[in-house]
């Protein structure tokens, strides 16, 4: 389950904080100003998806490094072409003569994604004064950036006069244990349930024997066995995971529209830029941005459950409601049309 926060609101620097509930793990979409995000939240960040490195999307980098210095943190960053050199330059703009004494291991692992279908990863350990460690790791890029047993992360390139990445994070199916059913069957709670979940994650067959174990009142280890299929039927509830998409800084074009709709399809939440009102569509196009109406229409076409427009041009300060309303009207118009079909 993800909790999301648009860190600086719809008119401030782009940055979305996404926390995996109960797991103390978080992810950031873009690195705008981070000062309003409490350090305890920054210290949960494991992945950072940077759409592009225009200043308002990357200025939070130094603050993040500063908060994490001396901590035992490994943070993976993903960005567009030129990203490795930019991360390296930012790190090398400071003097790091005392960091080799640090006990903890803070490492930035940056990945540069190339629209031609390649990813290049470089490690920058703090205790080496952020000098790159080892050879760059090069892999093919087919849209997938990262995957573990809890979620996957995808990226797609949009045209912002430069290649700009849009992202989608997808939670794996959720495995919930029905405590009432456990109780009714006289089964204990405890670590054996993690073993049961592992069996499901690893797609074990229904007749796979699951060990149910606990300690009795005398402290003696007890166990019994049951087939996976029977346990799943009686005590497990599986729900689909959440999908969250993040789209910013893209001109309205047929190509971009297709990529956005594809990436955001059926998302639970879509964060999408709507920088200008539609009466200023020409200006939006000149600056390679979407209007609020275009954002709403794309969200509707993608069939997302909820749309959050953001990255409003500063000229609309105090008038943000107009952009939100325009995006909402276009969004619900599209949703109504879809329902009528
Ligand atoms: Zn921007």
Boltz pocket constraint, residues with backbone or C-beta under 6 A from the ligand:
constraints:
  - pocket:
      binder: B
      contacts: [[A, 54], [A, 56], [A, 57], [A, 249], [A, 311]]
      max_distance: 6.0
